[in-house]
Amino acid sequence: MNQFSYPITFRIPVWQRLLTICIGILLCFMGTVMFSLPGSNGSGGWLVGSLLLLAGVLVPLFVITSKLVLYQDRIEQSSAFGQRELYRRDIDGFRKRVVKNSTLIDLIARHSAQKKMTVIKRYAEDPHFVVWLSDIRNLDEIDELAAKKVIEQDIELGATPEERTETLKKWRRILNIAGYSYIAASVGLFFLPVKPFWLTVFLLSGPWICVALLAKSRHFTLIELDKVSLLRKLNLQPLMIFSSVSFYMVLLGIRPEIATFPLHWQKPFVLALLGGLLMLVVVISFSRGAKLTWVGVFGVLPSLIVYAGGSAILLNTELDHKDAASYRLVVVNKYMTTGKGAANYLVVGTTDETYRGDTSFKVARSIYDTTPKGAIVCVTIHPGALYMPWESLVACDAH
């Protein structure tokens, strides 16, 4: 088959095995230290110590004993914890997979009862393995050729095969630019003095742009994440995710005057789940017979839930024009937090027993700077457009 003599054995380099042994010894030492600490039995120190000891023994043992062996007719992976082999005749082909900038080779078994075998980059790039793999089908290339053929035959994309291929490439570039432009605009609108109305319209429009594109053309997809589908279709998931990420800024209160989280979380949570599931039904109905998988469904559902919950909170605040109850409270403290969630807070107090609201409020910097301790502020409890009570705090002279 080739000029090499078999078997050929691959192992992790000696220096890495020695380093792993040193790390294992360190973990075991840390584990014994945890056992010797005063009160470790009652504080859970024994559990941490046991986990450290277990990791200190098992990880080096796995690394030291792991090896990959190439035979002329099969490949074998083994370690202290088990051994498995895959015969060449049982390999349907291979695929390349990139995980954290590292390329892995997946050997796909011909029979569904057999699991794929994964070869790490260090072994996959070895000349011996490259030659051994050379007469096995590259399934990625086969899929790319099949997708290219489908695109070239799709008359909706253009008059000639070349024009059809170029049309899809152009759409893909535009979609990438649109996704990154959307997230950039989201950040800009939150930190620039844009009127709440326009920010609200922008936030609510994002996912429905994806749904509209999905409804307009079968060349877009939201729930098909397999490699074959993404070669032939334009993936709207990044734009959908960017749209939902914008609502995290609402929920975190970066612009407190835009929307306020209701006093009780149960109803927004239920609306988020129901709204997300309803939008999922809409997405599936416009997906034009796309193959449904759990990976595809759960790939888009979290974004839809965040959007539905954020929309409910936003509309509950922005559309609320009902009568509200107002209370005069005293600022008893004020503080600023730092880090990623940096914010300004006013702590209020009252002797009014009818007040059932919060005592700590995240406020805009302008209110924080102009409100000293001891000042009187007005806290209003609004019923909410969706009947989810929420609060607002302003200086009483502006109320």
Phi, psi and omega per residue, in radians:
M1 nan -0.755 3.010
N2 -2.680 3.131 -2.962
Q3 -1.438 -0.063 -3.074
F4 -1.464 2.678 3.073
S5 -1.652 2.374 -3.106
Y6 -1.896 2.734 0.001
P7 -1.380 2.748 3.081
I8 -2.043 2.178 -3.054
T9 -1.896 2.330 3.069
F10 -1.973 2.333 3.086
R11 -2.381 2.785 3.044
I12 -1.134 2.423 -3.112
P13 -0.913 2.636 -3.067
V14 -1.033 -0.725 -3.069
W15 -1.134 -0.564 3.098
Q16 -1.273 -0.613 3.075
R17 -1.145 -0.720 3.112
L18 -1.145 -0.695 3.105
L19 -1.090 -0.708 3.130
T20 -1.136 -0.658 3.094
I21 -1.090 -0.747 3.129
C22 -1.092 -0.737 3.114
I23 -1.122 -0.696 3.105
G24 -1.079 -0.735 3.103
I25 -1.087 -0.728 3.116
L26 -1.093 -0.750 3.123
L27 -1.104 -0.716 3.108
C28 -1.116 -0.708 3.107
F29 -1.092 -0.758 3.117
M30 -1.108 -0.615 3.112
G31 -1.130 -0.766 3.124
T32 -1.164 -0.575 3.083
V33 -1.123 -0.726 3.127
M34 -1.073 -0.647 3.115
F35 -1.141 -0.557 -3.043
S36 -1.524 -0.135 -3.138
L37 -1.191 2.478 3.123
P38 -1.049 2.340 3.095
G39 1.277 0.285 -3.092
S40 -1.148 -0.522 -3.129
N41 -1.143 -0.654 -3.083
G42 -1.546 -0.327 -3.048
S43 -1.771 0.069 -3.129
G44 1.526 0.111 3.115
G45 -1.093 -0.527 3.123
W46 -1.133 -0.613 3.134
L47 -1.190 -0.800 3.102
V48 -1.079 -0.754 3.133
G49 -1.082 -0.702 3.134
S50 -1.145 -0.718 3.122
L51 -1.133 -0.691 3.113
L52 -1.137 -0.756 3.107
L53 -1.102 -0.741 -3.139
L54 -1.087 -0.793 3.108
A55 -1.132 -0.667 -3.127
G56 -1.136 -0.422 3.132
V57 -1.653 -0.828 -2.992
L58 -1.277 -0.717 -3.091
V59 -1.093 -0.901 3.091
P60 -1.067 -0.655 -3.140
L61 -1.084 -0.728 3.119
F62 -1.129 -0.805 -3.093
V63 -1.136 -0.742 -3.074
I64 -1.158 -0.691 -3.040
T65 -1.597 -0.165 -3.098
S66 -1.230 2.397 3.070
K67 -2.748 2.745 3.078
L68 -2.136 2.247 -3.095
V69 -2.124 2.222 3.070
L70 -1.721 2.196 2.952
Y71 -1.936 2.904 -3.105
Q72 -1.104 -0.559 -3.057
D73 -1.966 0.045 -3.088
R74 -2.850 2.963 3.067
I75 -2.243 2.496 -3.035
E76 -2.321 2.300 3.032
Q77 -2.012 2.362 -3.121
S78 -2.618 2.728 3.039
S79 -2.748 -3.066 3.130
A80 -1.135 -0.293 -3.046
F81 -1.782 0.063 3.101
G82 2.673 3.011 -3.117
Q83 -2.549 2.457 3.048
R84 -2.524 2.672 -3.126
E85 -2.409 2.745 -3.131
L86 -2.417 2.079 -3.133
Y87 -1.345 2.567 -3.120
R88 -1.000 -0.659 -3.119
R89 -1.162 -0.348 -3.123
D90 -1.676 0.052 -3.134
I91 -1.649 2.086 3.134
D92 -1.359 -0.558 -3.132
G93 2.943 -3.043 3.121
F94 -2.300 2.700 3.058
R95 -2.269 2.609 3.045
K96 -1.701 2.446 -3.118
R97 -2.392 2.322 -3.126
V98 -1.844 2.136 3.097
V99 -2.222 1.972 3.132
K100 0.924 0.885 3.090
N101 1.148 0.250 3.084
S102 -2.019 2.266 -3.094
T103 -1.556 2.224 3.091
L104 -1.991 2.610 3.064
I105 -1.899 2.108 3.076
D106 -1.763 2.085 3.047
L107 -1.562 1.986 -3.030
I108 -1.580 2.156 -3.141
A109 -1.269 2.578 -3.137
R110 -1.240 -0.537 -3.093
H111 -1.830 2.372 -3.081
S112 -1.111 -0.394 -3.130
A113 -1.248 -0.333 -3.133
Q114 -1.715 2.445 3.121
K115 -1.469 2.690 3.073
K116 -1.193 2.757 3.088
M117 -2.034 2.280 -3.077
T118 -1.858 2.309 3.130
V119 -1.998 2.240 -3.092
I120 -1.291 2.862 -3.024
K121 -0.999 -0.715 -3.075
R122 -1.026 -0.705 3.134
Y123 -1.409 -0.663 -3.060
A124 -1.117 -0.471 -3.115
E125 -1.595 -0.054 3.121
D126 -1.203 2.401 -3.112
P127 -0.984 -0.616 3.129
H128 -1.098 -0.757 -3.116
F129 -1.248 -0.650 3.136
V130 -1.044 -0.764 3.130
V131 -1.177 -0.732 3.141
W132 -1.071 -0.583 -3.083
L133 -1.486 -0.226 -2.915
S134 -1.069 -0.540 -3.109
D135 -1.771 0.312 3.041
I136 -1.769 2.461 -3.045
R137 -1.093 2.350 3.022
N138 -1.564 1.784 -3.059
L139 -1.187 -0.487 3.089
D140 -1.113 -0.783 3.132
E141 -1.144 -0.655 3.118
I142 -1.108 -0.756 3.120
D143 -1.126 -0.696 -3.139
E144 -1.127 -0.721 3.119
L145 -1.156 -0.698 3.117
A146 -1.137 -0.733 3.121
A147 -1.140 -0.705 3.121
K148 -1.079 -0.690 3.133
K149 -1.144 -0.723 3.127
V150 -1.105 -0.741 -3.133
I151 -1.131 -0.749 -3.107
E152 -1.163 -0.391 -3.137
Q153 -1.675 -0.019 -3.085
D154 -1.508 1.800 -3.053
I155 -1.214 -0.289 3.124
E156 -1.207 -0.325 -3.069
L157 -1.608 -0.204 -3.133
G158 2.775 3.125 -3.055
A159 -1.480 -0.513 -3.095
T160 -2.173 2.777 3.101
P161 -0.975 -0.699 3.138
E162 -1.134 -0.738 3.141
E163 -1.140 -0.671 3.135
R164 -1.134 -0.757 3.110
T165 -1.102 -0.754 -3.127
E166 -1.178 -0.618 3.122
T167 -1.063 -0.795 -3.130
L168 -1.167 -0.664 3.092
K169 -1.104 -0.705 -3.132
K170 -1.147 -0.763 3.100
W171 -1.058 -0.679 -3.129
R172 -1.127 -0.724 3.106
R173 -1.123 -0.775 -3.138
I174 -1.079 -0.708 -3.123
L175 -1.147 -0.702 3.093
N176 -1.091 -0.784 3.126
I177 -1.103 -0.736 -3.132
A178 -1.083 -0.692 -3.134
G179 -1.103 -0.866 -3.129
Y180 -1.227 -0.568 3.078
S181 -1.148 -0.635 -3.135
Y182 -1.118 -0.814 -3.113
I183 -1.190 -0.609 3.086
A184 -1.140 -0.731 3.115
A185 -1.149 -0.634 3.120
S186 -1.042 -0.847 -3.138
V187 -1.098 -0.762 -3.132
G188 -1.096 -0.747 -3.121
L189 -1.160 -0.515 3.136
F190 -1.306 -0.570 -3.039
F191 -1.817 -0.082 3.058
L192 -1.770 2.722 -3.106
P193 -1.302 1.137 3.120
V194 -1.623 2.480 -3.131
K195 -1.075 2.448 -3.131
P196 -0.942 -0.577 -3.115
F197 -1.036 -0.828 -3.099
W198 -1.216 -0.601 3.081
L199 -1.150 -0.683 3.114
T200 -1.100 -0.812 3.121
V201 -1.045 -0.755 -3.126
F202 -1.086 -0.807 -3.108
L203 -1.114 -0.734 -3.082
L204 -1.267 -0.392 -3.015
S205 -1.427 -0.498 -2.973
G206 -0.862 -1.110 -3.099
P207 -1.087 -0.536 -3.117
W208 -1.278 -0.385 2.986
I209 -1.116 -0.742 3.108
C210 -1.097 -0.780 3.140
V211 -1.101 -0.695 3.130
A212 -1.117 -0.750 3.099
L213 -1.111 -0.687 3.125
L214 -1.094 -0.712 3.140
A215 -1.267 -0.521 -3.063
K216 -1.279 -0.677 -3.024
S217 -2.524 2.469 3.090
R218 -1.319 -0.037 3.135
H219 -1.469 -0.040 3.072
F220 -1.842 2.648 3.117
T221 -2.552 2.625 3.084
L222 -2.169 -0.447 -3.021
I223 -2.031 0.032 3.082
E224 -1.794 1.907 -3.082
L225 -1.911 -0.004 3.128
D226 -1.217 2.686 -3.023
K227 -1.083 -0.667 -3.099
V228 -1.108 -0.782 -3.131
S229 -1.138 -0.693 -3.093
L230 -1.266 -0.273 3.031
L231 -1.315 -0.497 -3.062
R232 -1.789 -0.308 -3.044
K233 -2.218 2.891 -3.131
L234 -1.718 2.165 -3.040
N235 -1.455 2.084 3.131
L236 -1.610 -0.028 -3.077
Q237 -1.049 -0.755 3.115
P238 -0.992 -0.751 3.127
L239 -1.134 -0.686 3.098
M240 -1.110 -0.731 3.135
I241 -1.146 -0.751 3.102
F242 -1.044 -0.655 3.134
S243 -1.119 -0.718 -3.138
S244 -1.296 -0.559 3.103
V245 -1.047 -0.602 3.117
S246 -1.038 -0.567 -3.138
F247 -1.289 -0.361 3.035
Y248 -1.065 -0.601 3.120
M249 -1.154 -0.612 3.074
V250 -1.159 -0.851 -3.068
L251 -1.166 -0.515 3.115
L252 -1.438 -0.136 3.070
G253 1.302 0.568 3.124
I254 -1.115 -0.613 2.995
R255 -2.030 1.517 -3.045
P256 -0.990 -0.453 -3.104
E257 -1.391 -0.166 -3.116
I258 -1.374 -0.898 -3.113
A259 -2.711 2.585 -3.137
T260 -2.136 2.339 3.122
F261 -1.158 2.359 -3.124
P262 -1.031 2.806 -3.127
L263 -1.105 -0.514 -3.133
H264 -2.124 2.417 -2.998
W265 -1.581 -0.270 -2.989
Q266 -1.078 -0.844 -3.086
K267 -1.170 -0.782 3.063
P268 -1.021 -0.629 3.131
F269 -1.115 -0.805 3.129
V270 -1.117 -0.748 3.119
L271 -1.111 -0.642 3.115
A272 -1.105 -0.793 -3.139
L273 -1.141 -0.859 -3.113
L274 -1.129 -0.756 3.125
G275 -1.120 -0.717 3.111
G276 -1.090 -0.746 3.122
L277 -1.163 -0.679 3.112
L278 -1.120 -0.740 3.101
M279 -1.155 -0.592 3.087
L280 -1.080 -0.711 3.087
V281 -1.069 -0.722 3.112
V282 -1.101 -0.776 3.139
V283 -1.069 -0.801 -3.136
I284 -1.100 -0.701 -3.113
S285 -1.138 -0.482 3.123
F286 -1.671 0.072 -3.074
S287 -1.503 0.095 2.956
R288 0.917 0.943 3.047
G289 1.286 0.372 3.125
A290 -1.114 2.582 3.121
K291 -1.238 2.141 -3.114
L292 -1.542 2.303 3.042
T293 -2.316 2.743 3.113
W294 -1.093 -0.629 3.133
V295 -1.093 -0.763 3.139
G296 -1.164 -0.733 -3.129
V297 -1.139 -0.859 -3.111
F298 -1.327 -0.177 3.041
G299 -1.296 -0.540 -3.095
V300 -1.820 -0.425 -3.042
L301 -1.064 -0.757 3.132
P302 -1.009 -0.707 3.123
S303 -1.113 -0.691 3.142
L304 -1.190 -0.643 3.121
I305 -1.153 -0.771 3.117
V306 -1.082 -0.763 3.133
Y307 -1.090 -0.800 -3.113
A308 -1.095 -0.756 3.117
G309 -1.154 -0.764 3.120
G310 -1.122 -0.685 3.122
S311 -1.125 -0.725 3.140
A312 -1.077 -0.767 3.138
I313 -1.157 -0.731 -3.125
L314 -1.123 -0.847 -3.123
L315 -1.209 -0.586 3.098
N316 -1.040 -0.595 3.141
T317 -1.488 -0.871 -2.998
E318 -1.215 -0.524 -3.084
L319 -1.726 0.141 -3.083
D320 -1.489 1.893 3.098
H321 -2.144 0.413 -3.112
K322 -1.467 2.872 3.071
D323 -1.110 2.467 -3.091
A324 -2.231 2.752 3.111
A325 -1.667 2.286 -3.082
S326 -1.991 2.509 -3.122
Y327 -2.324 2.493 3.070
R328 -1.700 2.096 -3.082
L329 -2.175 2.783 -3.123
V330 -1.805 2.361 3.065
V331 -1.358 1.967 -3.111
V332 -1.714 -0.268 3.122
N333 -2.873 2.811 3.062
K334 -2.615 2.526 -3.122
Y335 -2.729 2.837 3.118
M336 -2.151 2.412 3.049
T337 -1.689 2.805 -3.127
T338 -2.130 3.083 3.133
G339 1.570 -2.786 -3.088
K340 -1.119 -0.589 -3.125
G341 -1.720 0.601 -3.098
A342 -1.001 2.340 -3.104
A343 -2.781 2.933 3.141
N344 -1.961 2.330 -3.079
Y345 -2.229 2.489 2.966
L346 -2.026 2.290 3.090
V347 -1.816 2.214 -3.041
V348 -2.062 2.803 3.102
G349 -2.484 2.753 -3.140
T350 -2.768 2.726 3.054
T351 -1.774 0.026 -3.134
D352 -1.331 1.932 -3.080
E353 -1.238 -0.255 3.137
T354 -1.417 -0.201 -3.130
Y355 -1.330 2.162 -3.104
R356 -2.123 0.363 -3.100
G357 -1.631 -2.948 3.128
D358 -1.310 2.873 3.071
T359 -2.008 -0.069 3.106
S360 -2.252 2.232 -3.048
F361 -2.194 2.296 2.971
K362 -1.435 2.174 -3.048
V363 -2.225 2.850 3.069
A364 -1.176 2.715 -3.090
R365 -1.061 -0.606 -3.125
S366 -1.100 -0.709 3.105
I367 -1.226 -0.698 -3.119
Y368 -1.071 -0.760 -3.080
D369 -1.221 -0.523 -3.041
T370 -1.731 0.067 -3.110
T371 -2.050 1.794 3.140
P372 -1.425 2.918 3.025
K373 -1.065 2.475 -3.122
G374 1.551 -0.150 3.138
A375 -1.255 2.685 3.081
I376 -1.650 2.218 3.097
V377 -2.142 2.756 3.134
C378 -1.884 2.143 3.095
V379 -1.884 2.184 -3.117
T380 -1.958 2.247 3.054
I381 -1.739 1.959 -3.101
H382 -1.647 2.532 3.140
P383 -1.250 -0.444 3.128
G384 1.558 2.403 3.132
A385 -1.107 -0.541 3.112
L386 -1.819 0.392 3.107
Y387 1.054 0.693 3.009
M388 -2.073 1.732 -3.063
P389 -0.966 2.411 3.105
W390 -2.465 2.888 -3.040
E391 -2.095 2.675 2.980
S392 -2.405 2.569 -3.138
L393 -2.159 2.269 3.077
V394 -2.459 2.834 3.004
A395 -1.170 2.446 -3.020
C396 -1.109 -0.507 3.137
D397 -1.278 -0.224 3.097
A398 -1.815 0.146 -3.052
H399 -1.704 nan nan
